[in-house]
Amino acid sequence: MKLLDLFCCGGGAGMGYHRAGFDVTGVDIAHQPRYPFQFIQGDALEYLAAHGHEFDAIHASPPCQ
């Protein structure tokens, strides 16, 4: 199963999904050089609109100010 990890930051949530058996792809506006899975740098919502249909599940944890 493929999971889209939006606003992924360093990959904490993504690691949990990976351990549960998901193939994780992360998206974040900021470069994340230590993200341990496939990483796309860009706007999370734009990526979701264009590619969300390619994933079985979506996790989003936008920054809280």
PDB file of N, CA, C and O in Angstrom:
ATOM      1  N   MET A   1       0.846  -1.173   0.000  1.00  0.00           N
ATOM      2  CA  MET A   1       0.000   0.000   0.000  1.00  0.00           C
ATOM      3  C   MET A   1       0.894   1.240   0.000  1.00  0.00           C
ATOM      4  O   MET A   1       1.928   1.282   0.667  1.00  0.00           O
ATOM      5  N   LYS A   2       0.473   2.236  -0.757  1.00  0.00           N
ATOM      6  CA  LYS A   2       1.235   3.475  -0.885  1.00  0.00           C
ATOM      7  C   LYS A   2       0.615   4.562  -0.015  1.00  0.00           C
ATOM      8  O   LYS A   2      -0.598   4.773  -0.034  1.00  0.00           O
ATOM      9  N   LEU A   3       1.465   5.251   0.750  1.00  0.00           N
ATOM     10  CA  LEU A   3       1.014   6.322   1.629  1.00  0.00           C
ATOM     11  C   LEU A   3       1.679   7.630   1.228  1.00  0.00           C
ATOM     12  O   LEU A   3       2.889   7.678   1.004  1.00  0.00           O
ATOM     13  N   LEU A   4       0.891   8.682   1.138  1.00  0.00           N
ATOM     14  CA  LEU A   4       1.387  10.026   0.880  1.00  0.00           C
ATOM     15  C   LEU A   4       1.453  10.766   2.205  1.00  0.00           C
ATOM     16  O   LEU A   4       0.435  10.947   2.873  1.00  0.00           O
ATOM     17  N   ASP A   5       2.648  11.192   2.584  1.00  0.00           N
ATOM     18  CA  ASP A   5       2.902  11.874   3.855  1.00  0.00           C
ATOM     19  C   ASP A   5       3.089  13.364   3.567  1.00  0.00           C
ATOM     20  O   ASP A   5       4.181  13.799   3.201  1.00  0.00           O
ATOM     21  N   LEU A   6       2.020  14.140   3.734  1.00  0.00           N
ATOM     22  CA  LEU A   6       2.069  15.569   3.435  1.00  0.00           C
ATOM     23  C   LEU A   6       2.594  16.357   4.621  1.00  0.00           C
ATOM     24  O   LEU A   6       2.345  15.998   5.772  1.00  0.00           O
ATOM     25  N   PHE A   7       3.324  17.437   4.339  1.00  0.00           N
ATOM     26  CA  PHE A   7       3.974  18.253   5.376  1.00  0.00           C
ATOM     27  C   PHE A   7       4.883  17.342   6.212  1.00  0.00           C
ATOM     28  O   PHE A   7       4.844  17.379   7.442  1.00  0.00           O
ATOM     29  N   CYS A   8       5.680  16.544   5.551  1.00  0.00           N
ATOM     30  CA  CYS A   8       6.374  15.410   6.177  1.00  0.00           C
ATOM     31  C   CYS A   8       7.478  15.776   7.157  1.00  0.00           C
ATOM     32  O   CYS A   8       7.789  14.978   8.041  1.00  0.00           O
ATOM     33  N   CYS A   9       8.077  16.947   7.032  1.00  0.00           N
ATOM     34  CA  CYS A   9       9.230  17.328   7.863  1.00  0.00           C
ATOM     35  C   CYS A   9      10.273  16.207   7.847  1.00  0.00           C
ATOM     36  O   CYS A   9      10.652  15.737   6.775  1.00  0.00           O
ATOM     37  N   GLY A  10      10.734  15.780   9.008  1.00  0.00           N
ATOM     38  CA  GLY A  10      11.819  14.803   9.081  1.00  0.00           C
ATOM     39  C   GLY A  10      11.414  13.360   8.929  1.00  0.00           C
ATOM     40  O   GLY A  10      12.280  12.494   8.802  1.00  0.00           O
ATOM     41  N   GLY A  11      10.120  13.067   8.938  1.00  0.00           N
ATOM     42  CA  GLY A  11       9.674  11.702   8.689  1.00  0.00           C
ATOM     43  C   GLY A  11       9.241  10.899   9.895  1.00  0.00           C
ATOM     44  O   GLY A  11       9.151   9.675   9.804  1.00  0.00           O
ATOM     45  N   GLY A  12       8.967  11.538  11.025  1.00  0.00           N
ATOM     46  CA  GLY A  12       8.539  10.809  12.220  1.00  0.00           C
ATOM     47  C   GLY A  12       7.273  10.002  11.999  1.00  0.00           C
ATOM     48  O   GLY A  12       7.232   8.812  12.311  1.00  0.00           O
ATOM     49  N   ALA A  13       6.246  10.635  11.466  1.00  0.00           N
ATOM     50  CA  ALA A  13       4.991   9.912  11.187  1.00  0.00           C
ATOM     51  C   ALA A  13       5.200   8.886  10.080  1.00  0.00           C
ATOM     52  O   ALA A  13       4.678   7.773  10.148  1.00  0.00           O
ATOM     53  N   GLY A  14       5.965   9.266   9.062  1.00  0.00           N
ATOM     54  CA  GLY A  14       6.231   8.357   7.955  1.00  0.00           C
ATOM     55  C   GLY A  14       6.892   7.069   8.404  1.00  0.00           C
ATOM     56  O   GLY A  14       6.619   6.003   7.853  1.00  0.00           O
ATOM     57  N   MET A  15       7.764   7.161   9.404  1.00  0.00           N
ATOM     58  CA  MET A  15       8.446   5.964   9.902  1.00  0.00           C
ATOM     59  C   MET A  15       7.445   4.989  10.515  1.00  0.00           C
ATOM     60  O   MET A  15       7.567   3.778  10.333  1.00  0.00           O
ATOM     61  N   GLY A  16       6.479   5.499  11.224  1.00  0.00           N
ATOM     62  CA  GLY A  16       5.447   4.628  11.788  1.00  0.00           C
ATOM     63  C   GLY A  16       4.665   3.909  10.709  1.00  0.00           C
ATOM     64  O   GLY A  16       4.385   2.715  10.821  1.00  0.00           O
ATOM     65  N   TYR A  17       4.315   4.641   9.664  1.00  0.00           N
ATOM     66  CA  TYR A  17       3.598   4.007   8.549  1.00  0.00           C
ATOM     67  C   TYR A  17       4.488   2.997   7.829  1.00  0.00           C
ATOM     68  O   TYR A  17       4.019   1.934   7.423  1.00  0.00           O
ATOM     69  N   HIS A  18       5.753   3.320   7.672  1.00  0.00           N
ATOM     70  CA  HIS A  18       6.698   2.383   7.043  1.00  0.00           C
ATOM     71  C   HIS A  18       6.767   1.080   7.844  1.00  0.00           C
ATOM     72  O   HIS A  18       6.739  -0.010   7.273  1.00  0.00           O
ATOM     73  N   ARG A  19       6.857   1.204   9.152  1.00  0.00           N
ATOM     74  CA  ARG A  19       6.923   0.015  10.011  1.00  0.00           C
ATOM     75  C   ARG A  19       5.642  -0.806   9.964  1.00  0.00           C
ATOM     76  O   ARG A  19       5.649  -2.006  10.238  1.00  0.00           O
ATOM     77  N   ALA A  20       4.538  -0.141   9.612  1.00  0.00           N
ATOM     78  CA  ALA A  20       3.258  -0.843   9.466  1.00  0.00           C
ATOM     79  C   ALA A  20       3.112  -1.461   8.074  1.00  0.00           C
ATOM     80  O   ALA A  20       2.111  -2.121   7.792  1.00  0.00           O
ATOM     81  N   GLY A  21       4.101  -1.253   7.207  1.00  0.00           N
ATOM     82  CA  GLY A  21       4.088  -1.912   5.907  1.00  0.00           C
ATOM     83  C   GLY A  21       3.791  -1.017   4.716  1.00  0.00           C
ATOM     84  O   GLY A  21       3.664  -1.518   3.599  1.00  0.00           O
ATOM     85  N   PHE A  22       3.676   0.283   4.915  1.00  0.00           N
ATOM     86  CA  PHE A  22       3.379   1.191   3.811  1.00  0.00           C
ATOM     87  C   PHE A  22       4.647   1.585   3.057  1.00  0.00           C
ATOM     88  O   PHE A  22       5.733   1.662   3.631  1.00  0.00           O
ATOM     89  N   ASP A  23       4.486   1.830   1.777  1.00  0.00           N
ATOM     90  CA  ASP A  23       5.516   2.430   0.938  1.00  0.00           C
ATOM     91  C   ASP A  23       5.267   3.937   1.003  1.00  0.00           C
ATOM     92  O   ASP A  23       4.277   4.419   0.454  1.00  0.00           O
ATOM     93  N   VAL A  24       6.148   4.684   1.663  1.00  0.00           N
ATOM     94  CA  VAL A  24       5.900   6.083   2.019  1.00  0.00           C
ATOM     95  C   VAL A  24       6.579   7.040   1.045  1.00  0.00           C
ATOM     96  O   VAL A  24       7.736   6.852   0.666  1.00  0.00           O
ATOM     97  N   THR A  25       5.834   8.071   0.648  1.00  0.00           N
ATOM     98  CA  THR A  25       6.366   9.193  -0.113  1.00  0.00           C
ATOM     99  C   THR A  25       6.021  10.461   0.647  1.00  0.00           C
ATOM    100  O   THR A  25       4.859  10.690   0.985  1.00  0.00           O
ATOM    101  N   GLY A  26       7.029  11.288   0.917  1.00  0.00           N
ATOM    102  CA  GLY A  26       6.820  12.517   1.666  1.00  0.00           C
ATOM    103  C   GLY A  26       6.881  13.747   0.788  1.00  0.00           C
ATOM    104  O   GLY A  26       7.611  13.789  -0.202  1.00  0.00           O
ATOM    105  N   VAL A  27       6.094  14.761   1.170  1.00  0.00           N
ATOM    106  CA  VAL A  27       6.086  16.040   0.469  1.00  0.00           C
ATOM    107  C   VAL A  27       6.196  17.152   1.501  1.00  0.00           C
ATOM    108  O   VAL A  27       5.475  17.164   2.499  1.00  0.00           O
ATOM    109  N   ASP A  28       7.107  18.085   1.249  1.00  0.00           N
ATOM    110  CA  ASP A  28       7.252  19.241   2.129  1.00  0.00           C
ATOM    111  C   ASP A  28       7.792  20.400   1.303  1.00  0.00           C
ATOM    112  O   ASP A  28       8.535  20.199   0.343  1.00  0.00           O
ATOM    113  N   ILE A  29       7.412  21.606   1.684  1.00  0.00           N
ATOM    114  CA  ILE A  29       7.880  22.802   0.982  1.00  0.00           C
ATOM    115  C   ILE A  29       9.368  23.048   1.238  1.00  0.00           C
ATOM    116  O   ILE A  29      10.073  23.589   0.385  1.00  0.00           O
ATOM    117  N   ALA A  30       9.835  22.648   2.418  1.00  0.00           N
ATOM    118  CA  ALA A  30      11.238  22.840   2.787  1.00  0.00           C
ATOM    119  C   ALA A  30      12.040  21.574   2.491  1.00  0.00           C
ATOM    120  O   ALA A  30      11.542  20.460   2.654  1.00  0.00           O
ATOM    121  N   HIS A  31      13.265  21.754   2.063  1.00  0.00           N
ATOM    122  CA  HIS A  31      14.151  20.621   1.805  1.00  0.00           C
ATOM    123  C   HIS A  31      14.337  19.815   3.091  1.00  0.00           C
ATOM    124  O   HIS A  31      14.585  20.383   4.154  1.00  0.00           O
ATOM    125  N   GLN A  32      14.220  18.512   2.990  1.00  0.00           N
ATOM    126  CA  GLN A  32      14.367  17.616   4.142  1.00  0.00           C
ATOM    127  C   GLN A  32      15.465  16.602   3.822  1.00  0.00           C
ATOM    128  O   GLN A  32      15.168  15.484   3.402  1.00  0.00           O
ATOM    129  N   PRO A  33      16.715  16.975   4.015  1.00  0.00           N
ATOM    130  CA  PRO A  33      17.824  16.105   3.586  1.00  0.00           C
ATOM    131  C   PRO A  33      17.904  14.768   4.321  1.00  0.00           C
ATOM    132  O   PRO A  33      18.550  13.840   3.835  1.00  0.00           O
ATOM    133  N   ARG A  34      17.271  14.656   5.460  1.00  0.00           N
ATOM    134  CA  ARG A  34      17.335  13.392   6.210  1.00  0.00           C
ATOM    135  C   ARG A  34      16.047  12.579   6.124  1.00  0.00           C
ATOM    136  O   ARG A  34      15.909  11.571   6.818  1.00  0.00           O
ATOM    137  N   TYR A  35      15.113  12.998   5.293  1.00  0.00           N
ATOM    138  CA  TYR A  35      13.866  12.233   5.158  1.00  0.00           C
ATOM    139  C   TYR A  35      14.230  10.846   4.631  1.00  0.00           C
ATOM    140  O   TYR A  35      14.878  10.740   3.590  1.00  0.00           O
ATOM    141  N   PRO A  36      13.828   9.784   5.326  1.00  0.00           N
ATOM    142  CA  PRO A  36      14.335   8.442   4.991  1.00  0.00           C
ATOM    143  C   PRO A  36      13.629   7.723   3.841  1.00  0.00           C
ATOM    144  O   PRO A  36      13.998   6.595   3.512  1.00  0.00           O
ATOM    145  N   PHE A  37      12.630   8.344   3.227  1.00  0.00           N
ATOM    146  CA  PHE A  37      11.866   7.687   2.162  1.00  0.00           C
ATOM    147  C   PHE A  37      11.875   8.578   0.922  1.00  0.00           C
ATOM    148  O   PHE A  37      12.531   9.619   0.904  1.00  0.00           O
ATOM    149  N   GLN A  38      11.150   8.167  -0.105  1.00  0.00           N
ATOM    150  CA  GLN A  38      11.062   9.016  -1.293  1.00  0.00           C
ATOM    151  C   GLN A  38      10.541  10.388  -0.876  1.00  0.00           C
ATOM    152  O   GLN A  38       9.570  10.486  -0.125  1.00  0.00           O
ATOM    153  N   PHE A  39      11.190  11.449  -1.365  1.00  0.00           N
ATOM    154  CA  PHE A  39      10.844  12.805  -0.955  1.00  0.00           C
ATOM    155  C   PHE A  39      10.612  13.694  -2.167  1.00  0.00           C
ATOM    156  O   PHE A  39      11.380  13.670  -3.129  1.00  0.00           O
ATOM    157  N   ILE A  40       9.544  14.475  -2.104  1.00  0.00           N
ATOM    158  CA  ILE A  40       9.217  15.462  -3.125  1.00  0.00           C
ATOM    159  C   ILE A  40       9.221  16.827  -2.456  1.00  0.00           C
ATOM    160  O   ILE A  40       8.474  17.050  -1.504  1.00  0.00           O
ATOM    161  N   GLN A  41      10.055  17.748  -2.944  1.00  0.00           N
ATOM    162  CA  GLN A  41      10.030  19.104  -2.397  1.00  0.00           C
ATOM    163  C   GLN A  41       9.046  19.922  -3.211  1.00  0.00           C
ATOM    164  O   GLN A  41       9.189  20.061  -4.425  1.00  0.00           O
ATOM    165  N   GLY A  42       8.039  20.464  -2.526  1.00  0.00           N
ATOM    166  CA  GLY A  42       7.030  21.265  -3.199  1.00  0.00           C
ATOM    167  C   GLY A  42       5.866  21.535  -2.277  1.00  0.00           C
ATOM    168  O   GLY A  42       5.872  21.136  -1.113  1.00  0.00           O
ATOM    169  N   ASP A  43       4.873  22.211  -2.805  1.00  0.00           N
ATOM    170  CA  ASP A  43       3.670  22.533  -2.052  1.00  0.00           C
ATOM    171  C   ASP A  43       2.834  21.271  -1.856  1.00  0.00           C
ATOM    172  O   ASP A  43       2.456  20.615  -2.827  1.00  0.00           O
ATOM    173  N   ALA A  44       2.554  20.938  -0.619  1.00  0.00           N
ATOM    174  CA  ALA A  44       1.852  19.689  -0.298  1.00  0.00           C
ATOM    175  C   ALA A  44       0.460  19.632  -0.915  1.00  0.00           C
ATOM    176  O   ALA A  44       0.063  18.593  -1.441  1.00  0.00           O
ATOM    177  N   LEU A  45      -0.286  20.732  -0.860  1.00  0.00           N
ATOM    178  CA  LEU A  45      -1.653  20.706  -1.380  1.00  0.00           C
ATOM    179  C   LEU A  45      -1.687  20.654  -2.901  1.00  0.00           C
ATOM    180  O   LEU A  45      -2.579  20.037  -3.482  1.00  0.00           O
ATOM    181  N   GLU A  46      -0.729  21.294  -3.542  1.00  0.00           N
ATOM    182  CA  GLU A  46      -0.646  21.195  -5.001  1.00  0.00           C
ATOM    183  C   GLU A  46      -0.301  19.766  -5.421  1.00  0.00           C
ATOM    184  O   GLU A  46      -0.869  19.239  -6.378  1.00  0.00           O
ATOM    185  N   TYR A  47       0.632  19.146  -4.699  1.00  0.00           N
ATOM    186  CA  TYR A  47       1.000  17.765  -5.011  1.00  0.00           C
ATOM    187  C   TYR A  47      -0.190  16.835  -4.776  1.00  0.00           C
ATOM    188  O   TYR A  47      -0.439  15.924  -5.566  1.00  0.00           O
ATOM    189  N   LEU A  48      -0.910  17.065  -3.705  1.00  0.00           N
ATOM    190  CA  LEU A  48      -2.096  16.267  -3.410  1.00  0.00           C
ATOM    191  C   LEU A  48      -3.115  16.362  -4.541  1.00  0.00           C
ATOM    192  O   LEU A  48      -3.659  15.347  -4.976  1.00  0.00           O
ATOM    193  N   ALA A  49      -3.373  17.572  -5.016  1.00  0.00           N
ATOM    194  CA  ALA A  49      -4.349  17.762  -6.097  1.00  0.00           C
ATOM    195  C   ALA A  49      -3.935  17.035  -7.371  1.00  0.00           C
ATOM    196  O   ALA A  49      -4.775  16.483  -8.080  1.00  0.00           O
ATOM    197  N   ALA A  50      -2.643  17.040  -7.654  1.00  0.00           N
ATOM    198  CA  ALA A  50      -2.163  16.429  -8.886  1.00  0.00           C
ATOM    199  C   ALA A  50      -1.929  14.930  -8.787  1.00  0.00           C
ATOM    200  O   ALA A  50      -2.068  14.216  -9.779  1.00  0.00           O
ATOM    201  N   HIS A  51      -1.572  14.440  -7.594  1.00  0.00           N
ATOM    202  CA  HIS A  51      -1.138  13.039  -7.474  1.00  0.00           C
ATOM    203  C   HIS A  51      -1.840  12.234  -6.382  1.00  0.00           C
ATOM    204  O   HIS A  51      -1.563  11.045  -6.225  1.00  0.00           O
ATOM    205  N   GLY A  52      -2.727  12.847  -5.637  1.00  0.00           N
ATOM    206  CA  GLY A  52      -3.371  12.150  -4.527  1.00  0.00           C
ATOM    207  C   GLY A  52      -4.039  10.849  -4.925  1.00  0.00           C
ATOM    208  O   GLY A  52      -4.068   9.899  -4.143  1.00  0.00           O
ATOM    209  N   HIS A  53      -4.573  10.799  -6.127  1.00  0.00           N
ATOM    210  CA  HIS A  53      -5.281   9.597  -6.596  1.00  0.00           C
ATOM    211  C   HIS A  53      -4.345   8.397  -6.774  1.00  0.00           C
ATOM    212  O   HIS A  53      -4.813   7.270  -6.932  1.00  0.00           O
ATOM    213  N   GLU A  54      -3.046   8.625  -6.749  1.00  0.00           N
ATOM    214  CA  GLU A  54      -2.076   7.546  -6.942  1.00  0.00           C
ATOM    215  C   GLU A  54      -1.770   6.785  -5.649  1.00  0.00           C
ATOM    216  O   GLU A  54      -1.032   5.800  -5.671  1.00  0.00           O
ATOM    217  N   PHE A  55      -2.328   7.233  -4.533  1.00  0.00           N
ATOM    218  CA  PHE A  55      -2.000   6.671  -3.225  1.00  0.00           C
ATOM    219  C   PHE A  55      -3.204   5.985  -2.591  1.00  0.00           C
ATOM    220  O   PHE A  55      -4.354   6.338  -2.854  1.00  0.00           O
ATOM    221  N   ASP A  56      -2.911   4.989  -1.745  1.00  0.00           N
ATOM    222  CA  ASP A  56      -3.967   4.251  -1.040  1.00  0.00           C
ATOM    223  C   ASP A  56      -4.402   4.979   0.224  1.00  0.00           C
ATOM    224  O   ASP A  56      -5.544   4.837   0.660  1.00  0.00           O
ATOM    225  N   ALA A  57      -3.492   5.764   0.819  1.00  0.00           N
ATOM    226  CA  ALA A  57      -3.791   6.483   2.058  1.00  0.00           C
ATOM    227  C   ALA A  57      -3.007   7.785   2.070  1.00  0.00           C
ATOM    228  O   ALA A  57      -1.953   7.896   1.443  1.00  0.00           O
ATOM    229  N   ILE A  58      -3.532   8.767   2.790  1.00  0.00           N
ATOM    230  CA  ILE A  58      -2.892  10.078   2.886  1.00  0.00           C
ATOM    231  C   ILE A  58      -2.841  10.489   4.356  1.00  0.00           C
ATOM    232  O   ILE A  58      -3.836  10.423   5.077  1.00  0.00           O
ATOM    233  N   HIS A  59      -1.659  10.912   4.773  1.00  0.00           N
ATOM    234  CA  HIS A  59      -1.472  11.467   6.129  1.00  0.00           C
ATOM    235  C   HIS A  59      -1.027  12.913   5.956  1.00  0.00           C
ATOM    236  O   HIS A  59      -0.139  13.196   5.151  1.00  0.00           O
ATOM    237  N   ALA A  60      -1.632  13.824   6.701  1.00  0.00           N
ATOM    238  CA  ALA A  60      -1.237  15.231   6.627  1.00  0.00           C
ATOM    239  C   ALA A  60      -1.075  15.782   8.040  1.00  0.00           C
ATOM    240  O   ALA A  60      -1.958  15.628   8.884  1.00  0.00           O
ATOM    241  N   SER A  61       0.063  16.426   8.285  1.00  0.00           N
ATOM    242  CA  SER A  61       0.297  17.056   9.580  1.00  0.00           C
ATOM    243  C   SER A  61       0.865  18.459   9.333  1.00  0.00           C
ATOM    244  O   SER A  61       2.060  18.694   9.513  1.00  0.00           O
ATOM    245  N   PRO A  62      -0.008  19.386   8.920  1.00  0.00           N
ATOM    246  CA  PRO A  62       0.465  20.742   8.624  1.00  0.00           C
ATOM    247  C   PRO A  62       0.983  21.438   9.874  1.00  0.00           C
ATOM    248  O   PRO A  62       0.559  21.126  10.987  1.00  0.00           O
ATOM    249  N   PRO A  63       1.895  22.377   9.688  1.00  0.00           N
ATOM    250  CA  PRO A  63       2.444  23.079  10.846  1.00  0.00           C
ATOM    251  C   PRO A  63       1.367  23.873  11.579  1.00  0.00           C
ATOM    252  O   PRO A  63       0.463  24.444  10.969  1.00  0.00           O
ATOM    253  N   CYS A  64       1.486  23.891  12.874  1.00  0.00           N
ATOM    254  CA  CYS A  64       0.538  24.619  13.715  1.00  0.00           C
ATOM    255  C   CYS A  64       1.267  25.830  14.303  1.00  0.00           C
ATOM    256  O   CYS A  64       2.260  25.678  15.015  1.00  0.00           O
ATOM    257  N   GLN A  65       0.787  26.981  14.012  1.00  0.00           N
ATOM    258  CA  GLN A  65       1.427  28.204  14.513  1.00  0.00           C
ATOM    259  C   GLN A  65       0.722  28.705  15.757  1.00  0.00           C
ATOM    260  O   GLN A  65       1.118  29.725  16.322  1.00  0.00           O
TER     261      GLN A  65
END
